[in-house]
């Protein structure tokens, strides 16, 4: 059992060690609070009693904040690569194919350049696929135009 002198200079107690620990946790007592152990005539600072030493032990050192070196870099897919692929696919199937194929080629080429400058980005294969499909869209468009002119020419020169 213990008696303490409070901040208001009044004597409190007797209290148990458990109650005293609770007061320490609540901030009602600290290491300089005077305490008298039951059966002892002298008053001592609470922080000098070995049974309460752990209550006043210095808190463990705070964990350091993560730095850029310790934070893993999340790889992101390059948005230009995705846009280039989508435009290239649209260029294959829509009537205004050359416009979409041109945009797909531009977006994919820019994406490939960005990915080469920043290797943490993903999407190299998307950019390459966008370039290939854009060129394929051009070829299909030229093929359709040439077959159209060939068929038109044949109709004009019919002998029957």
C-alpha positions as YAML, in Angstrom:
chain: A
units: angstrom
residues:
- id: 1
  name: UNK
  ca: [0.00, 0.00, 0.00]
- id: 2
  name: UNK
  ca: [1.16, 3.50, -0.82]
- id: 3
  name: UNK
  ca: [0.36, 7.11, 0.03]
- id: 4
  name: UNK
  ca: [1.10, 9.93, -2.39]
- id: 5
  name: UNK
  ca: [1.22, 13.70, -2.29]
- id: 6
  name: UNK
  ca: [-0.87, 15.08, -5.16]
- id: 7
  name: UNK
  ca: [-0.23, 18.17, -7.26]
- id: 8
  name: UNK
  ca: [-2.55, 20.05, -4.92]
- id: 9
  name: UNK
  ca: [-0.17, 19.13, -2.03]
- id: 10
  name: UNK
  ca: [-2.81, 16.90, -0.41]
- id: 11
  name: UNK
  ca: [-2.10, 13.39, 0.77]
- id: 12
  name: UNK
  ca: [-3.95, 10.53, -0.98]
- id: 13
  name: UNK
  ca: [-4.11, 6.88, -0.05]
- id: 14
  name: UNK
  ca: [-3.49, 4.30, 0.96]
- id: 15
  name: UNK
  ca: [-3.76, 2.88, -2.56]
- id: 16
  name: UNK
  ca: [-2.61, -0.37, -4.09]
- id: 17
  name: UNK
  ca: [0.20, -0.71, -6.61]
- id: 18
  name: UNK
  ca: [-2.41, -1.39, -9.30]
- id: 19
  name: UNK
  ca: [-4.29, 1.81, -8.53]
- id: 20
  name: UNK
  ca: [-1.02, 3.75, -8.52]
- id: 21
  name: UNK
  ca: [-0.11, 2.31, -11.93]
- id: 22
  name: UNK
  ca: [-3.53, 3.40, -13.20]
- id: 23
  name: UNK
  ca: [-2.87, 6.93, -11.91]
- id: 24
  name: UNK
  ca: [0.47, 6.94, -13.71]
- id: 25
  name: UNK
  ca: [-1.24, 5.85, -16.94]
- id: 26
  name: UNK
  ca: [-3.88, 8.56, -16.50]
- id: 27
  name: UNK
  ca: [-1.19, 11.18, -15.85]
- id: 28
  name: UNK
  ca: [-2.36, 11.83, -12.29]
- id: 29
  name: UNK
  ca: [1.07, 10.78, -10.96]
- id: 30
  name: UNK
  ca: [4.54, 11.03, -12.46]
- id: 31
  name: UNK
  ca: [8.13, 10.12, -11.60]
- id: 32
  name: UNK
  ca: [8.48, 13.20, -9.31]
- id: 33
  name: UNK
  ca: [5.29, 12.51, -7.34]
- id: 34
  name: UNK
  ca: [6.20, 11.95, -3.69]
- id: 35
  name: UNK
  ca: [5.19, 8.55, -2.38]
- id: 36
  name: UNK
  ca: [5.40, 6.85, 1.03]
- id: 37
  name: UNK
  ca: [5.54, 3.08, 1.13]
- id: 38
  name: UNK
  ca: [3.40, 1.64, 3.94]
- id: 39
  name: UNK
  ca: [5.58, 1.12, 7.02]
- id: 40
  name: UNK
  ca: [8.27, 3.56, 5.89]
- id: 41
  name: UNK
  ca: [8.62, 7.01, 7.48]
- id: 42
  name: UNK
  ca: [10.23, 8.73, 4.48]
- id: 43
  name: UNK
  ca: [8.74, 10.14, 1.28]
- id: 44
  name: UNK
  ca: [10.49, 9.36, -2.03]
- id: 45
  name: UNK
  ca: [9.89, 10.30, -5.65]
- id: 46
  name: UNK
  ca: [7.75, 7.65, -7.32]
- id: 47
  name: UNK
  ca: [10.32, 7.18, -10.09]
- id: 48
  name: UNK
  ca: [12.93, 5.90, -7.59]
- id: 49
  name: UNK
  ca: [10.86, 2.90, -6.51]
- id: 50
  name: UNK
  ca: [12.05, -0.22, -8.40]
- id: 51
  name: UNK
  ca: [8.52, -1.68, -8.62]
- id: 52
  name: UNK
  ca: [7.44, 1.29, -10.76]
- id: 53
  name: UNK
  ca: [10.61, 1.66, -12.85]
- id: 54
  name: UNK
  ca: [8.97, 0.00, -15.86]
- id: 55
  name: UNK
  ca: [6.08, 2.49, -15.74]
- id: 56
  name: UNK
  ca: [8.53, 5.34, -16.30]
- id: 57
  name: UNK
  ca: [10.88, 3.57, -18.70]
- id: 58
  name: UNK
  ca: [11.61, 5.60, -21.78]
- id: 59
  name: UNK
  ca: [9.32, 4.61, -24.61]
- id: 60
  name: UNK
  ca: [10.97, 2.69, -27.36]
- id: 61
  name: UNK
  ca: [12.49, 4.77, -30.11]
- id: 62
  name: UNK
  ca: [9.90, 5.68, -32.72]
- id: 63
  name: UNK
  ca: [10.10, 3.77, -35.92]
- id: 64
  name: UNK
  ca: [11.62, 5.81, -38.72]
- id: 65
  name: UNK
  ca: [9.27, 6.94, -41.44]
- id: 66
  name: UNK
  ca: [9.70, 5.09, -44.71]
- id: 67
  name: UNK
  ca: [11.94, 6.81, -47.19]
- id: 68
  name: UNK
  ca: [11.77, 6.64, -50.94]
- id: 69
  name: UNK
  ca: [14.45, 3.95, -50.82]
- id: 70
  name: UNK
  ca: [12.28, 1.68, -48.64]
- id: 71
  name: UNK
  ca: [8.92, 2.29, -50.31]
- id: 72
  name: UNK
  ca: [8.38, -0.12, -53.16]
- id: 73
  name: UNK
  ca: [7.68, 1.55, -56.46]
- id: 74
  name: UNK
  ca: [4.34, 0.53, -57.87]
- id: 75
  name: UNK
  ca: [4.61, -0.11, -61.54]
- id: 76
  name: UNK
  ca: [1.90, 1.67, -63.48]
- id: 77
  name: UNK
  ca: [0.73, 0.95, -66.98]
- id: 78
  name: UNK
  ca: [1.36, 3.88, -69.29]
- id: 79
  name: UNK
  ca: [-1.98, 5.46, -70.20]
- id: 80
  name: UNK
  ca: [-0.73, 6.55, -73.61]
- id: 81
  name: UNK
  ca: [0.05, 2.91, -74.45]
- id: 82
  name: UNK
  ca: [-3.49, 1.86, -73.57]
- id: 83
  name: UNK
  ca: [-4.97, 4.75, -75.58]
- id: 84
  name: UNK
  ca: [-2.73, 3.94, -78.55]
- id: 85
  name: UNK
  ca: [-3.84, 0.32, -78.59]
- id: 86
  name: UNK
  ca: [-7.53, 1.23, -78.31]
- id: 87
  name: UNK
  ca: [-7.25, 3.77, -81.16]
- id: 88
  name: UNK
  ca: [-5.36, 1.28, -83.33]
- id: 89
  name: UNK
  ca: [-8.08, -1.34, -82.82]
- id: 90
  name: UNK
  ca: [-10.73, 1.26, -83.69]
- id: 91
  name: UNK
  ca: [-8.74, 2.11, -86.81]
- id: 92
  name: UNK
  ca: [-9.03, -1.51, -87.96]
- id: 93
  name: UNK
  ca: [-12.80, -1.69, -87.71]
- id: 94
  name: UNK
  ca: [-14.27, 1.76, -88.29]
- id: 95
  name: UNK
  ca: [-14.92, 3.54, -91.55]
- id: 96
  name: UNK
  ca: [-12.63, 6.46, -90.67]
- id: 97
  name: UNK
  ca: [-9.78, 4.06, -90.02]
- id: 98
  name: UNK
  ca: [-6.85, 6.22, -91.11]
- id: 99
  name: UNK
  ca: [-7.73, 8.88, -88.55]
- id: 100
  name: UNK
  ca: [-7.83, 6.39, -85.69]
- id: 101
  name: UNK
  ca: [-4.78, 4.53, -87.01]
- id: 102
  name: UNK
  ca: [-2.83, 7.80, -87.14]
- id: 103
  name: UNK
  ca: [-3.82, 8.69, -83.59]
- id: 104
  name: UNK
  ca: [-3.04, 5.14, -82.44]
- id: 105
  name: UNK
  ca: [0.39, 5.34, -84.05]
- id: 106
  name: UNK
  ca: [1.14, 8.70, -82.42]
- id: 107
  name: UNK
  ca: [-0.06, 7.67, -78.97]
- id: 108
  name: UNK
  ca: [1.79, 4.36, -79.10]
- id: 109
  name: UNK
  ca: [5.03, 5.99, -80.24]
- id: 110
  name: UNK
  ca: [4.83, 8.59, -77.46]
- id: 111
  name: UNK
  ca: [4.09, 5.85, -74.93]
- id: 112
  name: UNK
  ca: [7.08, 3.82, -76.09]
- id: 113
  name: UNK
  ca: [9.28, 6.88, -75.68]
- id: 114
  name: UNK
  ca: [7.94, 7.53, -72.17]
- id: 115
  name: UNK
  ca: [8.44, 3.91, -71.14]
- id: 116
  name: UNK
  ca: [12.04, 4.00, -72.40]
- id: 117
  name: UNK
  ca: [12.66, 7.09, -70.25]
- id: 118
  name: UNK
  ca: [10.96, 5.67, -67.16]
- id: 119
  name: UNK
  ca: [11.49, 1.89, -66.87]
- id: 120
  name: UNK
  ca: [9.17, 1.71, -63.83]
- id: 121
  name: UNK
  ca: [6.20, 2.07, -66.17]
- id: 122
  name: UNK
  ca: [4.61, -0.94, -67.77]
- id: 123
  name: UNK
  ca: [2.94, -1.13, -71.16]
- id: 124
  name: UNK
  ca: [5.79, -1.67, -73.64]
- id: 125
  name: UNK
  ca: [3.96, -4.58, -75.25]
- id: 126
  name: UNK
  ca: [0.73, -2.53, -75.47]
- id: 127
  name: UNK
  ca: [2.59, 0.30, -77.22]
- id: 128
  name: UNK
  ca: [4.24, -2.09, -79.68]
- id: 129
  name: UNK
  ca: [0.89, -3.78, -80.37]
- id: 130
  name: UNK
  ca: [-0.63, -0.33, -80.97]
- id: 131
  name: UNK
  ca: [2.08, 0.49, -83.52]
- id: 132
  name: UNK
  ca: [1.69, -2.84, -85.31]
- id: 133
  name: UNK
  ca: [-2.12, -2.61, -85.43]
- id: 134
  name: UNK
  ca: [-1.98, 1.00, -86.64]
- id: 135
  name: UNK
  ca: [0.28, 0.00, -89.53]
- id: 136
  name: UNK
  ca: [-1.99, -2.97, -90.23]
- id: 137
  name: UNK
  ca: [-4.96, -0.56, -90.27]
- id: 138
  name: UNK
  ca: [-3.17, 1.57, -92.89]
- id: 139
  name: UNK
  ca: [-2.45, -1.50, -95.00]
- id: 140
  name: UNK
  ca: [-6.04, -2.69, -94.84]
- id: 141
  name: UNK
  ca: [-7.29, 0.78, -95.77]
- id: 142
  name: UNK
  ca: [-4.93, 0.98, -98.76]
- id: 143
  name: UNK
  ca: [-5.91, -2.56, -99.77]
- id: 144
  name: UNK
  ca: [-9.60, -1.70, -99.66]
- id: 145
  name: UNK
  ca: [-9.06, 1.47, -101.65]
- id: 146
  name: UNK
  ca: [-7.06, -0.33, -104.34]
- id: 147
  name: UNK
  ca: [-9.57, -3.16, -104.69]
- id: 148
  name: UNK
  ca: [-12.36, -0.61, -104.94]
- id: 149
  name: UNK
  ca: [-10.60, 1.18, -107.79]
- id: 150
  name: UNK
  ca: [-9.85, -2.14, -109.50]
- id: 151
  name: UNK
  ca: [-13.49, -3.23, -109.32]
- id: 152
  name: UNK
  ca: [-14.68, 0.16, -110.50]
- id: 153
  name: UNK
  ca: [-12.30, 0.01, -113.46]
- id: 154
  name: UNK
  ca: [-13.46, -3.44, -114.42]
- id: 155
  name: UNK
  ca: [-17.09, -2.35, -114.49]
- id: 156
  name: UNK
  ca: [-16.32, 0.45, -116.90]
- id: 157
  name: UNK
  ca: [-14.48, -1.77, -119.34]
- id: 158
  name: UNK
  ca: [-16.96, -4.58, -119.63]
- id: 159
  name: UNK
  ca: [-17.36, -6.06, -123.04]
- id: 160
  name: UNK
  ca: [-20.59, -7.89, -122.46]
...
